[in-house]
Amino acid sequence: MEKVAFVENLRLKFPDKDTLLFKDLSVSFYKGEKVLLLGPSGCGKSTLLQVLAGLIPHSIEIPMKAGNMKIPEKWGYVFQDPDTQFCMPFVDEEIAFVLENLGVPREEMKKRINELLELVDLRLPTPHVNIQTLSGGMKQRLAIASTLALNPDVLFLDEPTAMLDEEGTKTVWETIKQIADDKTIIIVEHKIEHVLDFVDRIILFNDAGEMIADGEAETIFHDYKNVIQQQGIWYPGVWDDYIKNRLQRPAFHPQTEVLRLKGFQGYRNKEVKIHIDEAVVYAGEWIAVTGKNGAGKSTLLHAIMGLIRTDGICTLYGKTVRELKNIVNDIAFVFQNPEFQFVTNSVCEEIAYTLRLQKRTEQEIEATVASMLKMFHLEEQKQQHPYQLSMGQKRRLSVAASIVNGQKLLLLDEPTFGQDAKNTFALLELLEKYRRQGATIIMVTHDEQIVEHFATRRWEIEDGCLIRDELIVSSRSSGAVLTV
């Protein structure tokens, strides 16, 4: 079989890290193969994709050494963070930019652009829409459409559906499977249930970036299940195994009002994008905000935080939000894109930043930072620049830096995307611990398992409106009363 990409004896080292990420790693990929790179968050899966595409070290300057390697002649790449690959400000211009470079005649472009948008189910009133007005999931669809426009022989897919709802995820993978044919597709994906019937081969890594298995999916999950569980990697049935061993959660009975919204609206470009007739949130609640991509879920959180123009009533502990001098002292906010909130040059300084603003003592800052690094499994990355982290590590850092102040209301925009199983469950357990201590969580999520097993209440958003507000009674509740 023809090798379309390979690397031999790869060694790579990130600045400010003492150890190599890869130690003489050799791996080959063949024409038409569909391969899943599987491993814990931060093990180097995305980095390996970037090496195979030649992005490292030619576009991303990271010291590396390899005995021999082959980069595909015609390839396309979908990044974890779609914002990193856009070149133009508008949707149609982004795809046209690709088509132009391929020499597609101008008179054919409009039809081709519409076909590509339809292929990934990106529905817009007009293709000439500013990319920055799109939701994260819509951006992810656009990134895939732009990559497919290249008609590449080799596709590198780095969690292409991380920000998509369940329906969108299915649509995208159906599209990829339809165009796959004789293409070579190398995938990094935590939502493995959508690709297991598609991939020919799985390459399994441990947390040190060492390749520990390479074979068919059924063989890998059967022969290496113990290793996969120890490494905290997603596998079929992982949620069932987790729930079996999880303690029963107490029932919730609301008492103390935290947040009240009435006739509340949030605007983008003078247009109402979110409207809540009336909703009251109580201490100790875990509200899962669900809905399709672009429905207005993130916009709701932005409105509560005052990051966009609003009107109507929004009170926090009985005071209007506008009366609060510094809302971040009361509300912790985690953006959908973690890079939006990084302001320092190292992981440890990022966590320490808020504490320094509050003029805490150095001794207190050091102790708190050390505790958070351990809690969020970021000790080995403490001196790295936040932008050098994997997406899962960035997400954990964004949560750690946001909640370090001990705020009692947490607004979280998809905090578990890009995470392996171990860190997903660890983060959820940490949030549950805060909730039981009286904190309130409002979390945007597409994961129905989180809704079922952790949330106490669901808000469903559709077309910018709250259309469903219901309590969730877990079948595993013990019936105990939670007092907050």
C-alpha positions as CSV (number, residue, x, y, z in Angstrom):
1,M,0.0,0.0,0.0
2,E,1.1,3.5,-0.7
3,K,2.3,5.6,2.3
4,V,0.8,9.1,2.1
5,A,2.3,10.3,5.4
6,F,4.9,9.0,7.9
7,V,7.4,10.1,10.4
8,E,10.3,8.2,11.9
9,N,12.1,8.6,15.2
10,L,10.2,11.8,16.1
11,R,11.4,13.8,19.0
12,L,9.7,17.1,20.1
13,K,10.0,19.4,23.0
14,F,7.9,22.4,24.0
15,P,9.7,25.4,25.5
16,D,9.6,25.5,29.3
17,K,9.1,21.8,29.6
18,D,11.8,19.5,30.9
19,T,10.8,16.3,29.1
20,L,10.3,15.3,25.4
21,L,6.7,14.9,24.2
22,F,7.7,12.2,21.8
23,K,10.7,9.9,22.1
24,D,11.6,8.3,18.8
25,L,8.0,7.9,17.7
26,S,7.6,6.2,14.3
27,V,4.2,5.9,12.6
28,S,2.9,5.6,9.0
29,F,-0.4,6.2,7.3
30,Y,-1.6,4.6,4.0
31,K,-3.8,5.7,1.1
32,G,-7.5,5.5,1.9
33,E,-7.0,4.7,5.6
34,K,-9.3,6.1,8.3
35,V,-7.3,6.3,11.5
36,L,-8.3,7.5,15.0
37,L,-5.6,8.8,17.3
38,L,-6.8,8.0,20.8
39,G,-5.3,9.1,24.1
40,P,-5.7,11.3,27.2
41,S,-5.9,15.1,26.9
42,G,-2.4,16.6,26.5
43,C,-0.7,13.4,25.2
44,G,0.2,15.0,21.9
45,K,-2.5,13.9,19.5
46,S,-3.0,17.4,18.0
47,T,0.7,18.0,18.0
48,L,1.3,14.8,16.0
49,L,-1.4,16.0,13.4
50,Q,0.4,19.3,13.0
51,V,3.8,17.5,12.5
52,L,2.3,15.2,9.9
53,A,0.8,18.2,8.0
54,G,4.1,20.1,8.2
55,L,2.7,22.9,10.3
56,I,5.3,22.0,13.0
57,P,8.0,23.3,12.6
58,H,7.4,25.3,9.4
59,S,4.4,27.4,10.6
60,I,4.5,26.7,14.4
61,E,8.0,27.0,15.6
62,I,8.5,24.1,18.1
63,P,11.9,22.3,18.3
64,M,11.6,18.9,16.8
65,K,13.8,16.2,15.2
66,A,12.9,13.3,12.9
67,G,15.0,10.8,11.1
68,N,12.7,10.8,8.0
69,M,9.2,11.9,7.2
70,K,6.7,12.5,4.4
71,I,4.1,15.2,4.3
72,P,1.1,14.7,2.0
73,E,1.0,16.6,-1.2
74,K,-2.6,17.6,-1.0
75,W,-4.1,17.9,2.5
76,G,-6.7,19.8,4.5
77,Y,-6.8,20.5,8.2
78,V,-9.6,21.3,10.6
79,F,-8.3,22.8,13.8
80,Q,-9.7,22.3,17.3
81,D,-10.3,26.0,17.5
82,P,-12.0,27.1,14.2
83,D,-11.1,30.8,14.8
84,T,-7.5,29.9,14.2
85,Q,-8.0,29.0,10.5
86,F,-10.2,31.8,9.2
87,C,-8.5,34.3,6.9
88,M,-11.4,36.5,5.8
89,P,-14.2,38.4,7.8
90,F,-17.2,37.0,6.0
91,V,-18.5,33.4,5.5
92,D,-18.7,33.6,1.7
93,E,-15.4,35.3,1.4
94,E,-13.7,32.6,3.5
95,I,-14.8,29.8,1.2
96,A,-14.2,32.0,-1.9
97,F,-10.6,32.6,-0.7
98,V,-10.0,28.8,-0.9
99,L,-11.8,28.5,-4.3
100,E,-9.9,31.5,-5.7
101,N,-6.5,29.8,-4.8
102,L,-7.7,26.7,-6.6
103,G,-8.5,28.7,-9.7
104,V,-12.2,28.2,-9.7
105,P,-13.9,30.6,-12.1
106,R,-15.7,33.5,-10.4
107,E,-19.0,32.7,-12.1
108,E,-19.0,29.2,-10.5
109,M,-18.1,30.3,-7.0
110,K,-21.6,31.3,-5.7
111,K,-23.0,27.9,-6.6
112,R,-20.0,26.1,-5.1
113,I,-20.2,28.2,-1.9
114,N,-23.9,27.4,-1.4
115,E,-23.2,23.6,-2.0
116,L,-20.5,23.5,0.6
117,L,-22.6,25.3,3.2
118,E,-25.4,22.9,2.5
119,L,-23.1,20.0,2.8
120,V,-22.2,20.9,6.4
121,D,-25.8,22.1,7.2
122,L,-24.7,25.7,7.9
123,R,-28.0,27.5,7.4
124,L,-27.6,31.3,7.1
125,P,-30.0,34.0,5.9
126,T,-27.2,34.9,3.4
127,P,-23.7,33.6,2.9
128,H,-22.3,37.2,3.4
129,V,-22.4,37.0,7.2
130,N,-19.7,38.2,9.5
131,I,-17.9,35.1,10.9
132,Q,-17.5,36.7,14.3
133,T,-21.3,36.8,14.7
134,L,-21.6,33.0,14.4
135,S,-21.8,30.6,17.3
136,G,-18.9,28.3,18.0
137,G,-20.7,25.4,16.4
138,M,-21.5,27.3,13.3
139,K,-17.9,28.4,13.0
140,Q,-16.9,24.7,13.3
141,R,-19.2,23.9,10.4
142,L,-17.6,26.7,8.3
143,A,-14.1,25.5,9.1
144,I,-15.1,22.0,7.8
145,A,-16.7,23.5,4.7
146,S,-13.6,25.6,3.9
147,T,-11.4,22.5,4.3
148,L,-13.7,20.4,2.1
149,A,-13.5,23.1,-0.6
150,L,-9.8,22.1,-1.1
151,N,-10.9,18.6,-2.1
152,P,-7.8,17.2,-0.3
153,D,-6.4,13.7,-0.6
154,V,-5.6,13.6,3.1
155,L,-7.9,15.1,5.8
156,F,-6.5,16.0,9.3
157,L,-9.5,16.4,11.6
158,D,-8.7,17.7,15.1
159,E,-12.0,17.3,17.1
160,P,-14.1,18.7,14.2
161,T,-17.4,18.4,16.1
162,A,-16.3,19.5,19.7
163,M,-18.6,22.5,19.7
164,L,-21.5,20.9,17.8
165,D,-24.8,19.7,19.2
166,E,-25.8,16.0,18.8
167,E,-27.7,16.6,15.6
168,G,-24.9,18.7,14.1
169,T,-22.3,16.1,15.1
170,K,-24.2,13.4,13.3
171,T,-24.7,15.6,10.2
172,V,-21.0,16.5,10.0
173,W,-19.8,12.9,10.3
174,E,-22.3,11.7,7.8
175,T,-20.9,14.3,5.4
176,I,-17.3,13.3,6.0
177,K,-18.2,9.6,5.5
178,Q,-19.9,10.5,2.2
179,I,-16.9,12.3,0.8
180,A,-14.3,9.9,2.3
181,D,-14.1,7.4,-0.6
182,D,-10.3,6.9,-1.2
183,K,-9.3,9.8,1.0
184,T,-6.9,9.2,3.9
185,I,-8.5,10.6,7.1
186,I,-6.6,11.0,10.4
187,I,-8.8,11.9,13.3
188,V,-8.5,13.2,16.8
189,E,-11.9,13.0,18.4
190,H,-13.3,12.5,21.9
191,K,-16.8,11.8,20.7
192,I,-15.7,8.3,19.6
193,E,-19.2,6.8,19.3
194,H,-19.6,8.7,16.0
195,V,-16.4,7.3,14.3
196,L,-16.0,3.8,15.5
197,D,-18.0,2.4,12.6
198,F,-15.9,4.5,10.2
199,V,-12.2,4.0,11.2
200,D,-10.1,1.1,10.1
201,R,-7.5,1.6,12.7
202,I,-6.9,3.1,16.2
203,I,-3.5,4.3,17.4
204,L,-3.5,4.4,21.2
205,F,-1.3,6.7,23.2
206,N,-0.6,7.1,26.9
207,D,-0.3,10.4,28.8
208,A,3.5,10.5,28.1
209,G,2.9,10.5,24.4
210,E,4.1,6.9,23.9
211,M,2.3,4.7,21.4
212,I,1.1,1.7,23.2
213,A,-1.2,0.0,20.7
214,D,-2.0,0.1,16.9
215,G,-4.8,-2.0,15.5
216,E,-8.5,-2.5,14.8
217,A,-11.0,-0.8,17.1
218,E,-12.5,-4.0,18.4
219,T,-9.1,-5.4,19.3
220,I,-7.9,-2.2,21.0
221,F,-11.0,-1.8,23.2
222,H,-10.9,-5.5,24.1
223,D,-7.2,-6.1,24.7
224,Y,-6.4,-2.7,26.2
225,K,-9.5,-1.8,28.2
226,N,-7.7,-1.7,31.5
227,V,-5.0,0.6,30.1
228,I,-7.7,2.8,28.6
229,Q,-9.5,3.0,31.9
230,Q,-6.3,3.8,33.8
231,Q,-5.4,6.5,31.3
232,G,-8.9,8.1,31.6
233,I,-9.6,7.7,27.9
234,W,-13.1,7.7,26.4
235,Y,-14.4,4.2,25.4
236,P,-17.8,2.7,24.6
237,G,-19.8,2.4,27.8
238,V,-17.6,4.6,29.9
239,W,-20.5,6.7,31.2
240,D,-22.3,3.4,32.3
241,D,-19.2,2.3,34.2
242,Y,-18.8,5.8,35.8
243,I,-22.5,6.0,37.0
244,K,-22.4,2.5,38.5
245,N,-19.6,3.6,40.8
246,R,-20.8,7.1,41.5
247,L,-22.4,8.0,44.8
248,Q,-26.1,8.7,44.7
249,R,-26.8,12.4,44.6
250,P,-29.3,14.1,47.0
251,A,-32.5,15.6,45.8
252,F,-32.6,19.4,45.4
253,H,-35.1,21.7,47.1
254,P,-34.7,25.4,46.2
255,Q,-34.6,28.0,49.0
256,T,-32.3,31.1,48.5
257,E,-32.8,33.2,45.4
258,V,-29.6,34.0,43.6
259,L,-30.6,35.3,40.1
260,R,-33.8,36.7,38.7
261,L,-34.5,37.6,35.1
262,K,-37.7,39.3,34.0
263,G,-38.3,40.8,30.6
264,F,-34.6,40.4,30.1
265,Q,-33.1,40.9,26.6
266,G,-29.6,40.8,25.2
267,Y,-28.6,42.6,22.0
268,R,-26.0,42.1,19.2
269,N,-25.8,44.9,16.6
270,K,-29.1,46.4,17.9
271,E,-30.9,43.1,17.3
272,V,-32.5,41.1,20.2
273,K,-30.6,37.8,20.3
274,I,-31.9,36.5,23.6
275,H,-35.2,37.1,25.5
276,I,-36.3,35.7,28.8
277,D,-39.8,36.4,30.0
278,E,-39.1,35.4,33.6
279,A,-36.8,32.9,35.3
280,V,-35.5,32.6,38.9
281,V,-32.4,30.7,39.9
282,Y,-31.7,29.4,43.4
283,A,-28.6,28.6,45.4
284,G,-27.4,25.0,44.8
285,E,-29.0,24.6,41.4
286,W,-27.2,23.2,38.4
287,I,-28.9,24.5,35.3
288,A,-28.0,22.9,32.0
289,V,-28.6,25.3,29.1
290,T,-29.3,23.3,26.0
291,G,-30.4,23.9,22.4
292,K,-29.1,23.8,18.8
293,N,-26.0,25.7,17.7
294,G,-26.8,29.3,17.2
295,A,-29.9,29.2,19.4
296,G,-28.5,31.9,21.8
297,K,-27.1,29.8,24.6
298,S,-23.7,31.6,24.8
299,T,-25.5,34.9,24.2
300,L,-27.6,34.3,27.4
301,L,-24.4,33.9,29.5
302,H,-22.9,37.0,27.9
303,A,-26.0,39.0,28.7
304,I,-26.1,38.0,32.3
305,M,-22.4,39.0,32.6
306,G,-23.1,42.3,31.0
307,L,-20.7,41.6,28.1
308,I,-23.4,42.7,25.6
309,R,-26.1,45.4,25.8
310,T,-29.1,44.4,27.7
311,D,-32.4,45.7,29.0
312,G,-35.0,44.4,31.4
313,I,-34.5,43.1,34.9
314,C,-31.4,41.1,36.0
315,T,-30.9,40.9,39.7
316,L,-28.2,39.1,41.7
317,Y,-29.0,38.5,45.4
318,G,-31.7,41.1,45.1
319,K,-29.5,43.8,43.6
320,T,-29.6,44.8,40.0
321,V,-26.4,43.7,38.2
322,R,-25.8,47.4,37.1
323,E,-25.5,48.3,40.8
324,L,-22.6,45.9,41.3
325,K,-19.2,47.6,41.2
326,N,-17.3,44.5,40.0
327,I,-19.4,41.6,38.8
328,V,-16.5,39.2,38.6
329,N,-16.4,39.2,42.4
330,D,-19.8,37.5,42.4
331,I,-19.9,35.6,39.1
332,A,-17.2,33.3,37.6
333,F,-17.5,33.2,33.8
334,V,-15.8,30.6,31.5
335,F,-15.9,31.5,27.8
336,Q,-16.6,28.9,25.1
337,N,-13.2,29.7,23.6
338,P,-10.7,29.6,26.5
339,E,-8.1,31.8,24.8
340,F,-10.5,34.7,25.0
341,Q,-9.7,35.0,28.7
342,F,-6.0,34.4,28.9
343,V,-4.0,37.5,29.9
344,T,-0.6,36.2,31.1
345,N,2.3,34.2,29.8
346,S,2.2,31.1,32.0
347,V,-0.3,28.7,33.4
348,C,0.6,29.5,37.0
349,E,0.5,33.2,36.5
350,E,-2.9,32.9,34.8
351,I,-4.3,31.3,38.0
352,A,-2.6,33.8,40.2
353,Y,-3.8,36.9,38.2
354,T,-7.1,37.5,40.0
355,L,-5.4,36.8,43.4
356,R,-2.8,39.5,42.6
357,L,-5.5,42.0,41.7
358,Q,-6.9,41.4,45.1
359,K,-3.5,41.9,46.7
360,R,-3.4,38.6,48.4
361,T,-0.1,37.7,50.1
362,E,2.5,35.8,48.1
363,Q,2.3,32.9,50.5
364,E,-1.5,32.7,50.0
365,I,-1.1,33.0,46.2
366,E,1.5,30.3,46.0
367,A,-0.6,27.9,48.1
368,T,-3.8,28.6,46.2
369,V,-2.1,28.2,42.8
370,A,-0.4,25.0,43.8
371,S,-3.7,23.6,45.0
372,M,-5.5,24.6,41.7
373,L,-2.7,23.2,39.5
374,K,-3.0,19.8,41.3
375,M,-6.8,19.9,41.3
376,F,-6.9,20.5,37.5
377,H,-4.0,18.2,36.6
378,L,-1.8,21.1,35.2
379,E,1.2,20.7,37.5
380,E,3.5,19.6,34.6
381,Q,2.4,22.6,32.5
382,K,2.7,25.3,35.1
383,Q,5.5,27.2,33.3
384,Q,4.0,26.8,29.8
385,H,2.3,29.6,27.9
386,P,-1.5,29.1,27.9
387,Y,-1.5,29.1,24.1
388,Q,0.9,26.1,24.0
389,L,-1.6,23.8,25.9
390,S,-3.8,21.3,24.3
391,M,-7.5,22.3,24.0
392,G,-8.4,20.1,27.0
393,Q,-5.7,21.7,29.1
394,K,-6.7,25.2,28.0
395,R,-10.3,24.5,29.0
396,R,-9.2,23.2,32.4
397,L,-7.0,26.3,32.9
398,S,-9.9,28.6,31.9
399,V,-12.1,27.0,34.6
400,A,-9.4,27.1,37.2
401,A,-8.5,30.7,36.6
402,S,-12.2,31.7,36.7
403,I,-13.3,30.0,39.9
404,V,-10.1,30.8,41.9
405,N,-11.9,33.7,43.6
406,G,-14.6,31.4,45.1
407,Q,-17.6,33.0,43.5
408,K,-20.9,31.4,44.3
409,L,-22.4,31.7,40.8
410,L,-20.6,29.9,37.9
411,L,-21.5,30.6,34.3
412,L,-19.8,27.9,32.2
413,D,-19.9,27.7,28.4
414,E,-19.2,24.1,27.4
415,P,-16.5,23.5,30.0
416,T,-16.0,19.8,29.1
417,F,-15.4,20.0,25.4
418,G,-12.0,18.7,24.4
419,Q,-11.6,16.8,27.6
420,D,-10.8,13.1,28.1
421,A,-13.0,11.0,30.3
422,K,-10.8,11.3,33.4
423,N,-10.7,15.1,33.3
424,T,-14.4,15.4,32.3
425,F,-15.5,13.3,35.4
426,A,-13.0,15.1,37.7
427,L,-14.3,18.5,36.6
428,L,-17.9,17.5,37.0
429,E,-17.2,16.1,40.5
430,L,-15.5,19.3,41.4
431,L,-18.4,21.4,40.2
432,E,-20.8,19.0,42.1
433,K,-18.8,19.6,45.2
434,Y,-19.1,23.3,44.8
435,R,-22.9,22.9,44.2
436,R,-23.4,20.9,47.4
437,Q,-21.6,23.7,49.3
438,G,-24.2,26.2,48.0
439,A,-22.7,27.4,44.7
440,T,-25.0,27.8,41.7
441,I,-24.0,26.5,38.2
442,I,-25.5,27.6,34.9
443,M,-23.8,25.5,32.2
444,V,-24.1,25.5,28.4
445,T,-23.7,21.9,27.3
446,H,-24.6,19.6,24.4
447,D,-23.9,16.4,26.5
448,E,-27.1,14.7,27.5
449,Q,-25.2,12.5,29.9
450,I,-24.3,15.6,31.9
451,V,-27.9,16.9,31.8
452,E,-29.2,13.5,33.1
453,H,-26.6,12.8,35.8
454,F,-25.6,16.2,37.1
455,A,-28.1,18.9,36.3
456,T,-31.0,19.7,38.6
457,R,-32.8,21.7,35.9
458,R,-32.8,22.3,32.2
459,W,-33.2,25.5,30.2
460,E,-33.8,24.9,26.5
461,I,-33.1,27.8,24.2
462,E,-34.6,28.1,20.7
463,D,-34.4,31.1,18.4
464,G,-33.2,33.3,21.3
465,C,-36.0,32.4,23.6
466,L,-36.3,30.2,26.7
467,I,-38.9,27.6,25.5
468,R,-38.5,25.0,28.2
469,D,-37.7,25.2,31.9
470,E,-38.0,22.0,33.8
471,L,-36.7,20.3,36.9
472,I,-34.7,17.1,36.4
473,V,-35.4,14.3,38.8
474,S,-32.5,11.8,38.6
475,S,-33.5,8.1,38.8
476,R,-30.5,7.7,41.1
477,S,-31.5,10.4,43.6
478,S,-31.5,9.2,47.2
479,G,-34.4,11.4,48.2
480,A,-32.3,13.3,50.7
481,V,-32.9,17.0,51.0
482,L,-30.1,19.4,50.1
483,T,-30.1,22.4,52.4
484,V,-28.4,25.5,51.1
